């Protein structure tokens, strides 16, 4: 369990740093600001809302359910794999939000418009840090 926790924390910090890298790359290599099709922003905003909803569903169905089992049976490999899969899936979805910001920036949007996606992905990724499953008090 401890090794899995360290691995997940390493993945989380790597992805947090990659989001900061997206911001830097978007600003340094991105094109100059120009008018972009508003439909693209609407599509990405709609997808972002769907992704955030999916993150909460994944957390409830995989992470929290497996964590409750792991709190009482820490050696249950099936629950441990579900727990790790839930976290990695959550992190990948958070990373997708940040990638939307990078795509918008490379399409010519302003930093402010892309920043919403960068910050959203970063905050969610930071907020869902892996925690050792513990028995809940009644």
N, C-alpha and C positions, 0 to 999 in steps of 0.2 A: 504494500500500500504506500509506504513512504517513497519508494522509487517512482511509482506512478505519479504521486503528487509532485515530486521534483521535476519529472518530465513534463507534466502539464504546466507547471510554472515557467519552465524554460520556453515552452511553446508560446505561452501567453506573452512573455516579455519579448520574445522574438517578433511576434506579430505586432505588439505595441510599437516597437522600434521601426518595423516596416511601414506602419502608417505614418510615422514622422518622416520616413524616407519618401513616401508618396508625396507629401506636402512639398518637400524640398525639390524633388524631381519635377513636380508640376510647375513650380515657380521658376526653376532654372531652365528647364527644357521646354516648357509649355509655350504655345504660340501666344502672340499678343492678344489682348482682349478684343473680341469682336462679337457681334450679335449672333446668337445661336438660336436654333429653332426652339421655341418654348415647349413644343410637344415632347422634346427629349427630356427636358426638366420634369415635366409632368409624369412621363413614363418612369423615370428614375425615382421620383418622389413616391409614386404609387408602389413600385417595387420595394422601396425602402420600408414602407409601412407594412407590406406583406412579410418582409424579411424579419422585422422586429417582432411581429406576431409569431412567426415560425420559431424564432429564438425562444420565446416564452413557452411555446408548446414543447419544443425539444427539451428544455430544462425540466418541465413538469413530467414529461413521459419517460425520459431517460435518466437525467441526472438526479432529480429528487427521489424518484422511486428506487433507483439503485442505491442511493446514499442511505436511505432508510434501512435497506437490507444489509448494507455493509456496516452500519452502526452496530448491528447485533451479530453479524456473521462476517467478520473482516476477511476471511479466507475464501469467500465465495467468488470464484473466478468469473462466472457469467455476469454477476452484478458488477464486478470490477471492470470488466470489458464494456458493459453498458455505460457505466459511469464515465470512463475515459472517452468513449465514443460520443457521448452527450456533450462533454466539454469541448472536444475537438470540433464537433459539428457547430457548436455555438460560436467558437472562435472563427471558424471559416465563414460563417454568416456575417459576423461583425466585420471581418476583413472585406467581405463583398461590399458592405456599405461604404467603406473607405475607398474601395476601387471605383465606385460610382463617382465619387468626387474627383478622382484622378482622370477618369474618362471625360467628365464634363470640362475639366481644366484643359485637357488636350483638344477638346472641341472648341475652345475659345471662351469659355465662361470666365467670369471674374472669380477671384479667390474667395470672396464672400459667399458666393453660391456653392462653390466646391467645399468650403470650410464646414458647412452644415453636415455634409456626409462624412468628412474626415473626423469631426468632433463626435458625431453620433457613433461611428464605429469604434473610436478610441475609448469613449466613455463606457459603452457597453462592454467592450473587451476588458477594460480595467475593472468594472463593477463585478463581473462574473469570474472573479479569481477562484481558483480551486481551493476548496477547504476540506479538511479531514472530516469524514462523516462521523458524527457523534450521536449517541442516543439522545433523543429528545425527552425533556422532562415533562411529565404529565401534569 
